[in-house]
Amino acid sequence: MKLVQSLALICACAAMAGAAVAQNKPTRLAAKAPTPVQGAQSVLPTLSPADQEQLLAASQTYYGPYDCEFKQTLSVTRHPIDGYVVVTFSSKAYTMKPVRSSTGALRLEEVGNGPMLMVQIPAKSMLMDTARGRRIVDACVNEMQAKQAAPEANALGMNLPGQVDTSGIAVTQSPTVKR
């Protein structure tokens, strides 16, 4: 009797193992037509509505393409939800929340627990990985930043040739001193 129970138990285990292997083994039909996962949740973070401070920071963000060091590029675009931006670099897109800082710099902080941070100052921008504590790309300049960083012709207070129109000024000769 014990022998029969043991054999039955072994047969049942073998049958279950065979069924498990058959379930994990892909069929040709399954390989050709993948089925969508039912109830899959989006990995995008849930965005809370932006407050007035965030909307103000978003209005001060430099949008558009950026030229960075080592011929790299990135882009900042508006997110479909007001008050958020999307930073695209190296075929990755980061949803970010604009935050004004007390120093005048604008911080674009990745939403959720992401380590990415973009800092915009009038002269340049940089994208950083805060988890690793390093810059991803630096010296990024948007069209607006390039205009602000361009020195004015008379920034040093000196008149260069052609800056001052002297055509209407009468030139007088200084008196000569006789000895």
C-alpha positions as CSV (number, residue, x, y, z in Angstrom):
1,M,0.0,0.0,0.0
2,K,2.8,2.4,0.9
3,L,4.5,1.6,-2.4
4,V,1.3,2.5,-4.3
5,Q,1.0,5.8,-2.4
6,S,4.6,6.7,-3.1
7,L,4.3,5.9,-6.8
8,A,1.1,8.0,-7.0
9,L,2.8,10.9,-5.2
10,I,5.8,10.7,-7.6
11,C,3.5,10.6,-10.6
12,A,1.5,13.6,-9.4
13,C,4.7,15.6,-8.8
14,A,6.0,14.7,-12.2
15,A,2.8,15.8,-13.8
16,M,2.8,19.1,-12.0
17,A,6.4,19.7,-13.0
18,G,5.6,18.9,-16.6
19,A,2.7,21.3,-16.5
20,A,4.9,24.1,-15.0
21,V,7.5,23.6,-17.7
22,A,4.9,23.6,-20.4
23,Q,3.5,26.9,-19.1
24,N,7.0,28.6,-19.1
25,K,7.8,27.2,-22.6
26,P,6.9,29.8,-25.2
27,T,4.9,28.5,-28.2
28,R,5.3,29.8,-31.7
29,L,2.0,31.4,-31.6
30,A,2.8,33.3,-28.4
31,A,6.1,34.4,-29.9
32,K,4.4,35.8,-33.0
33,A,1.6,37.6,-31.2
34,P,2.5,38.9,-27.7
35,T,-0.6,39.5,-25.5
36,P,-1.0,42.7,-23.7
37,V,-0.6,42.5,-19.9
38,Q,-4.0,42.9,-18.2
39,G,-4.1,45.6,-15.5
40,A,-0.6,46.9,-16.1
41,Q,0.0,50.2,-14.3
42,S,1.9,53.1,-15.8
43,V,5.3,53.8,-14.4
44,L,4.8,57.6,-14.8
45,P,4.6,59.5,-11.5
46,T,1.3,61.0,-10.4
47,L,1.5,64.7,-10.8
48,S,-0.2,67.0,-8.3
49,P,-1.6,70.3,-9.6
50,A,0.9,73.1,-9.7
51,D,0.6,75.9,-7.3
52,Q,1.2,79.6,-8.2
53,E,4.9,79.5,-7.2
54,Q,5.5,76.5,-9.5
55,L,3.6,78.1,-12.4
56,L,5.7,81.2,-12.0
57,A,8.9,79.1,-12.1
58,A,7.6,77.3,-15.2
59,S,7.1,80.6,-16.9
60,Q,10.7,81.5,-16.2
61,T,12.1,78.3,-17.7
62,Y,14.1,78.4,-20.9
63,Y,12.3,76.1,-23.3
64,G,13.7,74.7,-26.5
65,P,16.9,73.0,-27.7
66,Y,20.2,73.4,-25.9
67,D,23.8,73.1,-27.3
68,C,26.1,71.5,-24.6
69,E,29.7,70.7,-24.2
70,F,31.2,67.9,-26.4
71,K,28.6,68.5,-29.1
72,Q,25.8,67.1,-26.9
73,T,22.3,68.4,-27.0
74,L,19.2,68.4,-24.8
75,S,15.8,69.8,-25.0
76,V,13.3,71.3,-22.5
77,T,9.6,71.3,-23.5
78,R,6.3,72.0,-21.8
79,H,4.6,69.0,-20.2
80,P,0.9,68.5,-21.0
81,I,0.1,69.3,-17.4
82,D,0.7,73.0,-16.6
83,G,3.6,73.8,-14.4
84,Y,5.7,70.8,-15.4
85,V,8.5,70.4,-18.0
86,V,10.0,67.5,-19.9
87,V,13.8,67.4,-20.2
88,T,15.0,65.1,-23.0
89,F,18.7,64.0,-23.1
90,S,20.3,61.0,-24.6
91,S,17.0,59.5,-25.8
92,K,15.6,59.6,-22.2
93,A,12.8,62.0,-21.1
94,Y,12.5,63.2,-17.5
95,T,9.4,64.8,-16.1
96,M,10.5,67.7,-13.9
97,K,9.0,70.3,-11.6
98,P,10.4,73.9,-11.9
99,V,11.5,75.4,-8.5
100,R,12.9,78.9,-8.0
101,S,15.8,79.2,-5.7
102,S,16.9,82.0,-3.4
103,T,20.1,82.5,-5.5
104,G,18.1,83.3,-8.7
105,A,18.9,79.9,-10.3
106,L,16.0,77.9,-11.6
107,R,16.0,74.2,-10.5
108,L,14.2,71.6,-12.6
109,E,13.8,68.6,-10.2
110,E,12.8,65.2,-11.5
111,V,9.3,64.2,-10.2
112,G,9.2,61.2,-8.0
113,N,12.3,59.8,-6.5
114,G,14.5,60.4,-9.6
115,P,18.0,61.6,-9.2
116,M,18.0,64.0,-12.1
117,L,18.3,67.8,-11.6
118,M,18.7,70.5,-14.1
119,V,20.0,73.9,-13.0
120,Q,19.4,77.0,-15.2
121,I,21.3,80.2,-14.6
122,P,21.4,83.2,-17.1
123,A,24.7,82.1,-18.6
124,K,24.3,78.3,-18.9
125,S,22.5,75.2,-17.7
126,M,23.7,71.8,-16.5
127,L,22.0,68.4,-16.0
128,M,23.1,66.5,-12.9
129,D,22.7,63.1,-11.3
130,T,22.2,63.9,-7.6
131,A,22.4,60.2,-6.6
132,R,25.9,59.9,-8.0
133,G,26.8,63.5,-7.2
134,R,28.1,64.3,-10.7
135,R,27.2,66.3,-13.8
136,I,25.8,64.4,-16.7
137,V,26.2,67.3,-19.1
138,D,27.4,70.9,-18.6
139,A,27.7,74.2,-20.4
140,C,24.3,73.8,-22.0
141,V,23.2,77.0,-23.7
142,N,19.7,77.9,-24.9
143,E,19.0,80.6,-27.5
144,M,17.8,83.0,-24.7
145,Q,20.9,82.3,-22.5
146,A,23.2,82.9,-25.5
147,K,21.6,86.3,-26.0
148,Q,21.9,87.2,-22.3
149,A,25.5,86.0,-22.1
150,A,26.6,87.9,-25.2
151,P,28.6,90.9,-23.9
152,E,27.3,94.3,-24.9
153,A,29.6,96.3,-27.2
154,N,30.3,98.9,-24.5
155,A,30.2,96.6,-21.5
156,L,33.6,97.9,-20.2
157,G,32.7,101.5,-20.7
158,M,35.2,102.0,-23.5
159,N,34.5,103.4,-26.9
160,L,35.7,101.2,-29.6
161,P,36.3,102.5,-33.2
162,G,32.9,102.9,-34.9
163,Q,30.9,102.9,-31.7
164,V,30.5,106.6,-31.3
165,D,29.3,108.8,-34.1
166,T,31.7,111.8,-34.2
167,S,30.5,113.2,-37.5
168,G,28.5,116.0,-35.9
169,I,31.2,117.1,-33.5
170,A,33.3,120.2,-34.4
171,V,36.9,119.6,-34.0
172,T,38.9,122.6,-32.7
173,Q,42.6,122.9,-32.8
174,S,44.4,123.5,-29.6
175,P,46.4,126.7,-29.5
176,T,50.0,126.3,-30.2
177,V,52.4,127.4,-27.5
178,K,55.3,129.6,-28.7
179,R,58.6,129.7,-27.0
